[in-house]
Amino acid sequence: MFRRFSIQVSLRVVIIIILAILLGFIFGDERLFFNQVILVIALVTVLYNLIWFVHQTNRDVARFLDAIRQADFTSSFNRKQLGKSYGRMYKSFEMVLTAFDKVKIEKEGQYQFLQLVVEHINIGIISVAEDESIALINEPALQLLGISKPAYWISLKEACPAFKEKVDEIGASGKRLIEVSINGESLRLSVDVSSTILIGKTYRLITFKDIHSEIELNEIDAWHKLIRILTHEIMNSLTTVSSLTETMQMMLEPKDGDSGNQSFTEETMKDLRFSLKTIGKRSDGLLHFVEDYRKVTKVPPPVIESTSVKSLIEEMAHLHSSDLQDEGIKLEMEMEDFNLNIDPAQIDQVLINLVSNSRYALVGRSGALIKVKSYTSEMGKHIAVVDNGTGIDKKAMPEIFVPFYTTRDNGSGIGLSLSKQIMSLHGAKISVVSEHGKGTTVLLTFLNN
C-alpha cells in the first residue's frame, strides 16, 4: 500500500544494518580508529535521515493545518514523492485548501456586497460591540447625525449627546420615537435597538430614520382627504339652500304691473313652505354634521379602570338584542374572560359602532350572523367582531378610517374614525379584514394589558 515509502524506509534500514555490521567488525581495532569514527558518523546520519523521513507526513499534516489556521491557501504538496497513497492524500490536502480559498473569496464578496447594501439603505445603522467599539456605521447614519466616523460609542457623547443618551435609555432592545436637535435642526427619529450574539460576542444593532418628512406627507394627505369630504358635505347642503333661496326670492319679487301688496296663490304658498322645510332640513343636517365633527376632534381622555371583558360584551349584547332579533340577525359570543385596563364607556361605544356597522352590512341577508369573540395571544388581549355580511369593497378599504367617509346612505362616517381615536388613546390597535361579499372581521388588540 505504501510501496515507495516502504522501499525508501527499507533501504535506510538496510544501510543502517550494513553500517552497524561493519562497525561491529572493526570496533576496538585501534588501527581502524578513523574508519570507526566515519562509520559512527554515517550511522548517526542515516538514523537521523530515517527519523526525518518517517516524520515527513506529520510535518506535511502540520503545514496543512497551519495553512488553514492562517488562511494561507496557496500551499502545495509534492504528490509523487512517496507513492500513490500519499499522492492521493496530498491531492486531498490541495483540494481542501482550494475549497477553503473559494469560500474565503465568496465570503469576501458577500461582505463587500453587504457593505454596499448597508451604505445604500436610506436608514442609519450603527453596530456597537460589547467593548463599546463601533463595529459598523453607514453613511446615512453619519449624515443624519452630522458627524465623522467615530471609533467608539462614547465618542458620540461629544458629537451628539442627546441621541446617545436617548438610545442608551432604550437599553439592549426596544423601539422608540425620539426628538433630537442636531446642528440646530430638530429631527424626529424612529429608533429600533436589538441585541445579538455573534461568535461569542454581544453586539447592539441600532437602526434609525428621520420620519419628519413622512409624517408631514401623511398629515398633508390626511388633511386633503378630510377637506375633500368636508367640502363635499358642506357643498351638498349649501348648494341646495342657495338654489332654494334664489327660487324663493324670484317667487317673492313683484312682477311687472303688480302693486306692492302682492297676494300669493295656494300653489305658490305650497312651494314656499316646501322650500323653507327643505332649507330647514338641510340646515339641521349641516348642524348634525358639525356636531359629528366636534365629536371626532374632541375625544376626552379615557378614565382607566379594570373592567371584565365578559361583562362589557354581555352589556353590549343586551343593548342590541331586541333590534337584532327584529332584524333576523343571530348574535353569538365566544368569550374568554379577562380584565382590561380601559375606559369601559369609550370601549363600549367602540363595540356599539362595530355592531351597528355589521347590522347595516347584514340587511336582507339570509343566515345573518354577528360573532363577538374575546381571547388572548402572544400579541396581547383581543376582542373581535365578525359578520358574514356584504363586506367592504377593496377600493374603499384605504378610506374607512377617514372621518366622514361612509358607504352607507344615511351614515355619518365617524364610527370607525372615532373608534380608531379611542383605541389610540388606550394605546391599542384596531384592524379590519374584509372581502367584498364574504364578510368583515374587526379586531381590537390591547397591547399593554
RAMODA-V50107 format. One record per residue. N is the residue number from 0. RES is the residue in one letter. PSI is psi as a letter, one per 20 degrees, with the letter a starting at -180 (NA if undefined). Layout:
BEGIN
n	res	psi
N	RES	PSI
N	RES	PSI
END
This chain:
BEGIN
n	res	psi
0	M	g
1	F	m
2	R	g
3	R	g
4	F	g
5	S	g
6	I	g
7	Q	h
8	V	g
9	S	g
10	L	g
11	R	h
12	V	g
13	V	g
14	I	g
15	I	g
16	I	g
17	I	g
18	L	h
19	A	g
20	I	g
21	L	g
22	L	h
23	G	h
24	F	h
25	I	i
26	F	p
27	G	i
28	D	o
29	E	h
30	R	h
31	L	k
32	F	g
33	F	h
34	N	h
35	Q	g
36	V	g
37	I	g
38	L	h
39	V	g
40	I	g
41	A	g
42	L	g
43	V	h
44	T	g
45	V	h
46	L	g
47	Y	g
48	N	h
49	L	g
50	I	g
51	W	g
52	F	g
53	V	h
54	H	j
55	Q	g
56	T	g
57	N	h
58	R	h
59	D	g
60	V	g
61	A	g
62	R	h
63	F	g
64	L	h
65	D	h
66	A	g
67	I	g
68	R	h
69	Q	j
70	A	k
71	D	o
72	F	k
73	T	i
74	S	q
75	S	r
76	F	q
77	N	o
78	R	h
79	K	i
80	Q	h
81	L	j
82	G	r
83	K	g
84	S	g
85	Y	h
86	G	g
87	R	h
88	M	g
89	Y	h
90	K	h
91	S	h
92	F	g
93	E	h
94	M	g
95	V	g
96	L	h
97	T	g
98	A	g
99	F	g
100	D	g
101	K	g
102	V	g
103	K	g
104	I	g
105	E	g
106	K	g
107	E	h
108	G	g
109	Q	h
110	Y	g
111	Q	h
112	F	g
113	L	g
114	Q	g
115	L	g
116	V	g
117	V	h
118	E	h
119	H	i
120	I	p
121	N	l
122	I	p
123	G	p
124	I	p
125	I	p
126	S	p
127	V	p
128	A	r
129	E	i
130	D	j
131	E	j
132	S	q
133	I	o
134	A	h
135	L	p
136	I	p
137	N	r
138	E	g
139	P	h
140	A	g
141	L	g
142	Q	g
143	L	g
144	L	i
145	G	l
146	I	r
147	S	r
148	K	o
149	P	q
150	A	h
151	Y	q
152	W	h
153	I	h
154	S	h
155	L	i
156	K	h
157	E	g
158	A	g
159	C	m
160	P	h
161	A	g
162	F	g
163	K	g
164	E	g
165	K	h
166	V	g
167	D	h
168	E	h
169	I	h
170	G	b
171	A	h
172	S	q
173	G	r
174	K	q
175	R	q
176	L	o
177	I	q
178	E	p
179	V	q
180	S	o
181	I	o
182	N	l
183	G	j
184	E	p
185	S	p
186	L	q
187	R	o
188	L	p
189	S	o
190	V	p
191	D	p
192	V	p
193	S	q
194	S	q
195	T	q
196	I	p
197	L	o
198	I	l
199	G	j
200	K	q
201	T	p
202	Y	q
203	R	p
204	L	p
205	I	o
206	T	q
207	F	q
208	K	p
209	D	o
210	I	j
211	H	g
212	S	h
213	E	g
214	I	g
215	E	g
216	L	g
217	N	h
218	E	g
219	I	g
220	D	g
221	A	g
222	W	g
223	H	g
224	K	g
225	L	g
226	I	h
227	R	g
228	I	g
229	L	g
230	T	g
231	H	g
232	E	g
233	I	g
234	M	h
235	N	g
236	S	g
237	L	h
238	T	g
239	T	g
240	V	g
241	S	g
242	S	g
243	L	h
244	T	g
245	E	g
246	T	g
247	M	h
248	Q	g
249	M	h
250	M	h
251	L	i
252	E	p
253	P	q
254	K	r
255	D	p
256	G	i
257	D	q
258	S	r
259	G	h
260	N	n
261	Q	p
262	S	q
263	F	q
264	T	r
265	E	h
266	E	g
267	T	g
268	M	h
269	K	g
270	D	h
271	L	g
272	R	g
273	F	g
274	S	g
275	L	g
276	K	g
277	T	g
278	I	g
279	G	g
280	K	g
281	R	h
282	S	g
283	D	g
284	G	g
285	L	h
286	L	g
287	H	h
288	F	g
289	V	h
290	E	g
291	D	h
292	Y	h
293	R	h
294	K	g
295	V	h
296	T	i
297	K	m
298	V	p
299	P	q
300	P	q
301	P	q
302	V	o
303	I	p
304	E	q
305	S	p
306	T	p
307	S	p
308	V	h
309	K	g
310	S	h
311	L	g
312	I	g
313	E	h
314	E	g
315	M	g
316	A	g
317	H	h
318	L	h
319	H	i
320	S	g
321	S	g
322	D	g
323	L	h
324	Q	g
325	D	h
326	E	j
327	G	k
328	I	p
329	K	p
330	L	p
331	E	q
332	M	p
333	E	o
334	M	p
335	E	o
336	D	p
337	F	r
338	N	q
339	L	p
340	N	n
341	I	r
342	D	o
343	P	h
344	A	g
345	Q	g
346	I	h
347	D	g
348	Q	h
349	V	g
350	L	h
351	I	g
352	N	g
353	L	g
354	V	h
355	S	g
356	N	g
357	S	g
358	R	g
359	Y	h
360	A	i
361	L	j
362	V	p
363	G	j
364	R	p
365	S	q
366	G	k
367	A	p
368	L	p
369	I	p
370	K	p
371	V	p
372	K	q
373	S	p
374	Y	r
375	T	q
376	S	a
377	E	h
378	M	i
379	G	b
380	K	q
381	H	q
382	I	p
383	A	p
384	V	o
385	V	p
386	D	r
387	N	k
388	G	b
389	T	i
390	G	a
391	I	p
392	D	q
393	K	h
394	K	h
395	A	i
396	M	g
397	P	i
398	E	i
399	I	h
400	F	j
401	V	p
402	P	p
403	F	j
404	Y	p
405	T	q
406	T	i
407	R	q
408	D	h
409	N	k
410	G	q
411	S	h
412	G	j
413	I	i
414	G	g
415	L	h
416	S	h
417	L	g
418	S	g
419	K	h
420	Q	g
421	I	g
422	M	h
423	S	h
424	L	h
425	H	j
426	G	k
427	A	r
428	K	q
429	I	p
430	S	q
431	V	p
432	V	p
433	S	q
434	E	p
435	H	p
436	G	i
437	K	j
438	G	r
439	T	q
440	T	p
441	V	p
442	L	p
443	L	p
444	T	p
445	F	o
446	L	g
447	N	l
448	N	NA
END
